[in-house]
C-alpha cells in the first residue's frame, strides 16, 4: 500500500469521526438552552419596552401562580386522607390564589417586589457561578477569569436591584437596568455550562492519571499472598480453636504430631 493511499484512508477516518462528533452548540441540554434564550428574550423586551414588559411580566407570574394554586387546591380536595398536612395545603393554595388575584388586579404595585426578587435571584446564581470559576482556575483553565468577572458583575447588579427604590420616576431606567443584567445572566449561564464540562473532563483525567501511579503487585508479592491465604486455618476448621483459651463443650480433635506418626 502506497503512502498516498494511507494518507487518504486516515483523512477519511478522521472526517468520519468529526462528522459523528456533535458540535458544542448541539450538545447543550434543552434546559440550559431554554434558560439562556429566556434571559435574552426577557432582557431585550425590558430594554425595548421597559414599562409594558414589567406589566406583562407581573401578569404572566400572576397567571402561573393562579394556575398552580388552583391545581394544588383541586388535588388537595381530591385526597381521601384527612389531616394537618391537608389543611396546610388547602390554606397555602387559597393564599396563593389571593396573591395571584391581587397581582392581576394591581400589577403596578408589584413592580418593587418583582425587582427585589430579581436582584435576589441574580445574587444567588452569581454566587454559584463564582464557585464554577474557582474550580476552573484550580484545573488551570485559561479563561476562568471571564466567568469570575461576569459572576461578580451579576452579583453587583443584583445588589443594586435590591437597593434601588422603585418609584414611578425611575421605573423606566430600572426596567432597562434589569433587562441588561438579564442578558448578562444569559451569557453567564452559557459560559458556565461549557466551563463545567471542561472541569468534569479534567477531573476524570486527573483520576485516571492517579490510578496509573498506583503500583501493581509483583509476582513475588502475589505468590506470598497466596501462600499466606493457604496457610491460614479456615473458619470451619474445628480442630484448631480460633480464640486462644476459648472453652467449648465439644471435644477438640488434636492434630497429629511427629511422635504419633
Buried (B, 14 or more C-beta within 10 A) or exposed (E): EEEEEEEEEEEEEEEEEEEEEEEEEEEBEEEBBEBBEBBBEBBBBBBEBBBEBBBEBBBEBBEEBBEBBBEBBEEBEEEEEEEEEBEEBBEBBEEBBEBBBEBBEEBEEBBBEBBBBBBEBBBEBBEEBBEBBEBBBEBEBEEBEBBBEBBBBBBBBBBBBBEBEBEEEEBEEBBBBBBBBBBBBBBBBBBBBBBBEBBEEBEEEEEEEEEEEEEEEEEEEEEEEEEEEEEEEEEEEEEEEEEEEEEEEEEEEEEEEEEEE
